[in-house]
Every structure is written in C-alpha cells, then in structure tokens.
Amino acid sequence: MSLQKRLTAFTLVVVIMAAGSAGLFLIQIGFRDQLSRVFSEIQSIEDTVIASDVDKATVALALVSASQSKISLYVADENNDIYPLFDRAEGTEQLDIAKQTITNNTDLESNFIISRIVEIEGDLKLILTTSIASIYEDRSSEAIRFLIYLFIASLGALLVLQKVIARDVARESRELVLREKLKNEESRRKLLLEFASDASHELRTPLTVITGYLDLMKKRKDLNIEPGTVEKISKEAVRLDRNISSLLTMLELEVIEDESLVSLDISDLLKEEVLSFQEVESERKVVSEIDPDLWVRGSEELVLKLLRNILGNIRRHSPLGSPVKIKLRRIDQSAELSIEDGGPLSSGQSLKIEDYLTQFSSSRSMSKGGSGLGFSIMSKSVSKLQGEISLFHSDLGGLGVLIKIPLINHK
C-alpha cells in the first residue's frame, strides 16, 4: 500500500472512531436523561400522594394527567379487582402490568416496565404504571440513524481526503522536482565557473610566458624582425588577457543568485568610485551630481563591476583630458544613473542595444585593445539588478550610458 493510501486510511479511521465515539456517547447521555426523567416523575407522584392529606386518588389523578411521561393510574379494591382511573396505554399492556403488580404485591422495575403501589384510604390501592420500552426503541433508532449518517459522512470524507492528500502529494512532488532542478542548476553553474577559472588560469600561464619572451625581444637589437611586429604581438597578448578576464567576469555574473542580493545604498558606492576615478584621471574635468540615500536590491560586487566597467571604458576609449559627467537621480520609483564622456563617437555608430555589440565593439572597444565584451558585462549586470540600460549621444561629444534601477524601501 502506498504512503498516500496508508495516510488516507489512517486519517479516515481516526476521524470515524472519534466521530462514532462522540455520537454514541451523546445518544447514551440522552437515553439516560429520558430514563432519569421518567423515574423522577413517577417517584415524585408517589411521594406527593403519600404525603397528601386530601383525597389521595384525586391528587394522583391530577398529577398523572399532567405528567409528560405516559403514566397510567389504576385503583385496586380489597378483592384486588383493578379499575382504570387514567389509562394512557394502547391495548391492555399497562393493565396487565398493574394486575401483575397487585398479584405480587410489590413494585416492579425492569428494562421496560416501571410500576408503583400506593396505599390509600381503606383497603384501596393506587397503581402507577408506565412502559419505557419506547425509550429503548428510540435509542436504538437514533443509534442506527447516526451510524448511517456516519457511514455516508465517512464516504464523503474519504473522497475529500483523497483529493486533498493527492493534491498535497502532487505539490510536494513538484517542489521536490523543482528543488532538485535548482540544485542541479546551481551545481552546473558552479562547475561552469570552476571550469572557467581553471581554463583562464591555464590560458594565462602560457600567455605570461609569451609576454615575457616579447619583453626580452623588445630589448634585443640584433633580431631580424620587421619593425613594429613585436609591438603588435604584445598588443594582441594584452587584448587576449583582457578577453580572458571579461569571459570570467561574464560567468561570475551568471552564478550570482537572486537570494544573495541585499539592500544597498548605490549613492555611497558611486561616490567612492567617482573619487577613485578622479584620483586616477586627474587631468579630466569630472562633474558629478549624486542624490543621497538611493537604495536598490543588489550586491556590492555586482554594482562595482558595473560602475568600474563603464568608467574603465571611458578611461580606455576617450581622449585624455576629455570631460566626464556623472548623474544619479531619483526619478519616480527608480534610481536613474547617467554617465557621459567627451568622445569622440563616430557618426555611423548605432546606439541601439541590439546593434551595439557588433558596431560599438568593433569601432570603439576592440580597436583600442578592449575585449569587445564590455557592453555584454554591463547589460548582464543591469539585468541582475532588474534594471534597464540604454545608450545615447552625449552633448559632450561622446557616448552616454543611461541606467534605470528600481528603488526599494529601506528603513
């Protein structure tokens, strides 16, 4: 039997047992209350008649006729002949009980019969009789009706439980599959990052050796090599090293999990990066306007990669001393960051994101020793921050980068 079926059966048995026990207990309490009421009523009539100083037969008749129980009243003379004073019974059942009571000259009390003898004036006797068989019948009928109801309710509960448990089991199965899938995805990402790290190390080792040989060749004057060849090879080696670094950065961005993102003040991070940029590029005129306390959901590593990539692009690809304008403002529910440089930007350069990778990379990045992956890194970083990135012609004459990142409430 499967776990689902065992759980369903166990739950159903517990519910049936609890409901059955409670129902039968309540029926038994009602049955005892009815019996107690009949006994109390007939005993009360007997005690009242005995204590009465007036005509006892009249008192007994008044009490019996007013009683809620089906009590009958008979009178017996000195010859034990019985006469009905108030007969509630259908047929001769209670009359026979009265005769039996007089014959035995004792009260009767059994599962279905109650009778009492009360002596009055002279040799006359009053007989109080009642049958409680109907109370037993009512108890049996109620028990049968309850069991039928319990059976029907159990069938309904079984169907409901099966659906509920099946739904829960299906949900847990889906969650288990999802967790396993996420676990596998995380393992795949980590393996990919480890591979990239190992590959970059393996590539950089021979690249370092090649660079070392090139440096030695630059110092040799007796080499029969066309002028500029060593410089070209050195330049390509540097670009290859940057390509390796950029690819590793892309893979690192891939493995950043959303769960690792926290609340951070992008204003403070930008101020620190602008100060560092001004220290390195002291010849440039840098104008910055930064609104304070702009909080976003991200990671410090992610934001720093983005800012350093943009500022590094300006440092490499715009003329030394050209101006830079940096603005960070609160616009509605977003932090809007714009970074502009003094160019130059070729007139044929596309400013659409989808064209940027092919046109901007070749004309501005790769031609000056870049990896050609700068915008891919920026775009990936902004995507991780749930933001948007676009490009525009700057009034300074160069390229403008506009980034919008959703703001979050921070207390």
C-alpha positions in Angstrom: 0.0 0.0 0.0 1.4 3.4 -0.9 2.1 6.1 1.6 -0.8 8.2 0.3 -3.3 5.3 0.8 -2.0 4.4 4.2 -2.2 8.0 5.3 -5.7 8.3 3.9 -6.9 5.1 5.6 -5.3 6.1 8.9 -6.8 9.5 8.9 -10.2 8.2 8.0 -10.2 5.6 10.7 -9.2 8.2 13.3 -12.0 10.5 12.2 -14.6 7.7 12.1 -13.6 6.5 15.6 -13.7 10.0 17.1 -17.0 10.9 15.5 -18.6 7.5 16.3 -17.5 7.6 19.9 -18.7 11.2 20.3 -22.1 10.4 18.7 -22.8 7.3 20.6 -21.8 9.0 23.8 -24.3 11.8 23.2 -27.0 9.3 22.3 -26.3 7.4 25.6 -26.5 10.6 27.6 -29.8 11.4 26.0 -31.1 7.9 26.8 -30.1 8.2 30.4 -31.7 11.6 30.8 -35.0 10.3 29.5 -34.9 7.3 31.9 -34.0 9.6 34.8 -36.9 11.9 33.9 -39.4 9.1 33.9 -38.1 7.6 37.2 -38.0 11.0 38.8 -41.5 11.9 37.7 -43.2 8.6 38.9 -41.3 8.9 42.2 -42.4 12.4 42.6 -46.0 11.5 42.1 -45.7 8.6 44.6 -44.2 10.8 47.2 -46.7 13.6 46.7 -49.7 11.2 47.0 -48.3 9.6 50.2 -47.7 13.0 51.8 -51.1 14.4 50.7 -53.8 15.0 53.5 -56.6 15.3 51.0 -58.2 12.7 48.7 -55.1 10.8 47.5 -56.9 9.4 44.5 -57.9 12.9 43.3 -54.3 14.1 43.8 -52.8 11.1 42.0 -55.3 11.6 39.1 -54.4 15.3 38.8 -50.6 14.6 38.8 -50.8 11.7 36.3 -52.9 13.6 33.9 -50.4 16.5 34.0 -47.3 14.3 33.6 -45.2 14.3 30.5 -44.5 10.6 30.7 -47.0 8.0 29.6 -48.0 7.1 33.2 -51.3 5.2 33.8 -53.3 5.2 37.0 -55.3 2.2 38.3 -57.1 1.5 41.6 -57.5 -1.9 43.2 -60.1 -2.8 45.9 -59.9 -5.2 48.8 -60.5 -8.1 46.4 -57.7 -6.9 44.1 -60.0 -6.1 41.3 -58.4 -3.4 39.2 -60.2 -0.4 37.7 -58.6 2.2 35.4 -58.7 5.8 36.6 -56.4 7.2 33.8 -55.2 4.7 31.2 -52.8 6.1 28.6 -51.7 2.7 27.2 -52.9 1.4 23.9 -54.3 -2.0 24.5 -54.0 -3.9 27.8 -50.3 -3.8 28.3 -50.2 -1.5 31.3 -53.4 -3.0 32.8 -51.6 -6.4 32.7 -48.6 -4.7 34.4 -51.0 -3.4 37.1 -52.5 -6.8 37.7 -49.1 -8.4 38.0 -48.1 -5.7 40.5 -51.1 -6.4 42.7 -50.7 -10.1 42.4 -47.1 -9.9 43.6 -47.9 -7.1 46.0 -44.6 -5.4 45.2 -43.3 -2.7 42.9 -42.0 -3.8 39.5 -38.9 -2.4 37.8 -37.3 -3.9 34.8 -35.8 -2.8 31.5 -39.2 -2.0 30.0 -41.7 -1.7 33.0 -42.0 0.5 36.0 -44.9 0.2 38.5 -45.5 1.6 42.0 -48.2 0.7 44.6 -49.5 3.5 46.8 -51.9 2.5 49.6 -54.7 5.0 50.3 -57.9 5.1 52.4 -59.4 1.8 53.5 -58.1 -1.3 51.6 -57.8 0.6 48.3 -54.5 0.8 46.5 -53.3 3.0 43.7 -51.1 1.5 41.0 -48.8 3.8 38.9 -47.5 2.1 35.8 -45.5 3.1 32.7 -43.6 1.4 29.9 -40.2 2.6 29.0 -39.8 0.3 26.0 -40.3 3.3 23.7 -37.2 5.0 25.2 -35.1 1.9 24.4 -36.6 1.8 20.9 -35.8 5.5 20.4 -32.2 4.9 21.5 -31.8 2.0 19.0 -33.3 4.1 16.2 -31.1 7.1 16.9 -28.0 4.8 17.0 -28.9 3.3 13.7 -29.6 6.7 12.1 -26.3 8.0 13.5 -24.4 5.1 12.1 -26.0 5.5 8.7 -25.1 9.2 8.8 -21.6 8.4 9.9 -21.1 5.9 7.1 -22.3 8.5 4.5 -20.1 11.2 6.0 -17.2 8.8 6.1 -17.6 8.2 2.3 -17.6 11.9 1.7 -14.7 12.4 4.0 -12.8 9.7 2.2 -13.3 11.4 -1.2 -12.3 14.8 0.2 -9.2 13.3 1.9 -8.1 11.5 -1.2 -8.3 14.7 -3.2 -6.6 16.8 -0.5 -3.8 14.3 0.1 -3.4 13.7 -3.7 -3.1 17.5 -4.2 -0.6 17.8 -1.3 1.5 14.8 -2.5 1.5 16.3 -6.1 2.6 19.7 -4.7 5.3 18.2 -2.7 6.5 16.2 -5.7 6.6 19.3 -7.8 8.5 21.1 -5.1 10.9 18.2 -4.8 11.5 18.2 -8.5 11.9 22.0 -8.5 14.4 21.8 -5.6 16.3 19.1 -7.4 16.3 21.1 -10.6 17.5 24.2 -8.8 20.2 22.1 -7.1 21.3 20.7 -10.4 21.3 24.2 -12.0 23.4 25.5 -9.1 25.8 22.7 -9.4 26.0 23.3 -13.2 26.7 26.9 -12.6 29.4 26.2 -10.0 31.0 23.6 -12.3 30.9 26.1 -15.2 32.6 28.8 -13.0 35.2 26.3 -11.8 35.9 25.3 -15.4 36.2 28.9 -16.5 38.5 29.7 -13.6 40.7 26.7 -14.4 40.7 27.5 -18.1 41.6 31.1 -17.5 44.5 30.0 -15.3 45.7 27.5 -17.9 45.5 30.2 -20.7 47.2 32.9 -18.6 50.2 30.7 -17.8 51.5 30.3 -21.3 50.3 33.9 -22.1 52.5 35.2 -19.3 55.5 33.2 -20.7 54.8 34.7 -24.2 54.6 38.2 -22.8 57.9 37.6 -21.0 59.6 36.5 -24.3 58.2 39.5 -26.0 59.6 41.8 -23.4 63.0 40.2 -24.0 62.7 40.5 -27.7 62.0 44.2 -27.4 65.4 44.6 -25.7 67.3 42.7 -28.3 68.7 44.9 -31.1 70.2 42.1 -33.3 66.9 40.4 -34.2 66.0 40.4 -37.8 62.3 41.2 -37.4 60.2 43.7 -39.2 59.9 46.9 -37.1 56.6 47.0 -35.1 56.0 43.2 -35.2 56.8 42.7 -31.5 54.6 45.6 -30.5 51.7 44.2 -32.5 52.1 40.8 -30.9 52.4 42.4 -27.4 49.2 44.3 -28.1 47.3 41.2 -29.1 48.6 39.4 -26.0 47.3 42.2 -23.8 43.9 42.0 -25.6 43.8 38.2 -25.1 44.4 38.7 -21.4 41.5 41.1 -21.2 39.3 38.8 -23.2 40.0 36.0 -20.6 39.2 38.4 -17.8 36.0 39.5 -19.4 34.8 36.0 -20.1 35.5 35.1 -16.5 33.5 38.1 -15.3 30.6 37.1 -17.5 30.5 33.7 -16.0 30.8 35.1 -12.5 27.7 37.2 -13.2 25.8 34.1 -14.3 26.3 32.4 -11.0 25.1 35.3 -8.8 21.9 34.1 -7.2 18.9 36.3 -6.6 18.8 35.1 -3.0 22.2 36.6 -2.4 21.1 40.1 -3.3 20.6 42.5 -0.4 19.6 46.2 0.2 22.5 48.6 -0.5 23.0 52.3 -0.9 24.1 52.8 -4.6 24.7 56.5 -3.8 27.6 55.7 -1.5 29.1 53.2 -3.8 29.0 55.6 -6.7 30.6 58.4 -4.7 33.5 56.2 -3.8 34.0 55.1 -7.4 33.9 58.7 -8.6 36.6 59.7 -6.1 38.8 56.8 -7.2 38.2 57.7 -10.9 39.1 61.4 -10.2 42.3 60.4 -8.4 43.5 58.3 -11.4 42.2 60.6 -14.1 43.2 63.9 -12.5 43.5 65.6 -16.0 39.8 65.1 -16.7 37.1 67.5 -15.6 34.6 65.3 -13.8 31.2 66.8 -12.9 29.1 64.7 -10.6 25.6 65.2 -9.2 24.6 62.3 -6.8 21.3 62.2 -4.9 21.8 60.6 -1.4 20.2 57.6 0.1 19.1 55.7 -3.1 18.7 52.1 -2.1 18.4 49.2 -4.5 18.4 45.4 -4.3 21.7 44.0 -5.5 25.2 43.1 -4.3 28.2 45.4 -3.8 30.3 43.2 -6.1 27.7 43.4 -8.9 27.3 47.2 -8.7 31.1 47.8 -8.5 31.6 45.6 -11.6 29.1 47.7 -13.5 30.5 51.1 -12.4 34.1 50.1 -13.0 33.3 48.6 -16.4 31.7 51.9 -17.5 34.4 54.2 -16.1 37.1 51.8 -17.3 35.6 52.1 -20.8 35.8 55.9 -20.6 39.4 55.7 -19.4 40.5 53.5 -22.3 38.4 54.8 -25.2 38.0 58.6 -24.7 40.8 61.2 -25.1 42.9 62.0 -22.1 41.6 65.2 -20.5 38.1 64.9 -22.1 35.2 65.8 -19.7 33.0 63.3 -17.9 29.6 64.0 -16.5 28.0 61.6 -13.9 24.4 62.0 -12.5 22.5 59.8 -10.1 18.9 61.0 -9.5 15.7 59.7 -8.0 13.1 59.6 -10.8 9.7 58.3 -9.6 10.4 54.8 -8.2 13.8 54.4 -10.0 17.4 55.4 -9.5 18.5 56.9 -12.8 22.2 56.8 -13.5 23.7 58.6 -16.5 27.4 58.6 -17.3 28.7 60.7 -20.3 32.1 61.2 -21.8 33.7 63.6 -24.3 34.1 61.0 -27.0 34.7 61.1 -29.8 31.8 58.9 -31.0 31.8 58.0 -34.7 28.7 59.3 -36.6 28.0 55.8 -38.0 27.8 54.2 -34.6 24.5 52.7 -33.7 23.0 53.4 -30.3 20.6 50.5 -30.2 21.5 47.8 -27.7 21.0 45.0 -30.2 23.4 46.6 -32.6 25.9 47.8 -30.0 27.6 44.5 -29.6 28.7 44.4 -33.2 29.2 48.0 -34.1 30.4 49.6 -30.8 32.6 46.6 -30.0 34.5 46.8 -33.3 34.7 50.5 -33.7 35.4 51.7 -30.2 36.3 48.8 -28.0 38.3 46.3 -29.9 40.2 48.9 -31.9 41.8 50.1 -28.7 42.7 46.9 -27.1 39.4 46.1 -25.4 37.8 42.7 -25.2 34.6 43.6 -27.1 32.6 42.2 -24.1 32.2 45.5 -22.1 28.6 46.1 -23.1 27.7 42.5 -22.5 29.0 42.7 -19.0 27.2 46.0 -18.4 23.9 44.6 -19.8 24.2 41.4 -17.7 24.9 43.4 -14.5 21.9 45.7 -15.1 19.7 42.7 -15.8 20.7 41.1 -12.5 19.7 44.4 -10.8 16.2 44.2 -12.5 17.1 47.4 -14.4 17.3 48.8 -17.9 20.2 50.1 -19.9 20.3 52.4 -23.0 22.8 54.4 -24.9 22.6 58.0 -26.3 24.7 60.7 -28.0 26.2 62.9 -25.2 26.2 66.6 -25.5 29.9 66.4 -24.5 30.5 64.7 -27.9 30.9 61.1 -26.8 28.8 58.3 -25.5 26.1 58.4 -22.8 25.1 55.4 -20.8 21.6 55.6 -19.1 20.7 53.0 -16.4 17.4 52.8 -14.5 17.3 50.5 -11.4 14.1 50.0 -9.3 14.3 51.6 -5.8 13.3 49.7 -2.7 12.1 50.9 0.7 14.8 51.0 3.3 14.2 51.5 7.0 
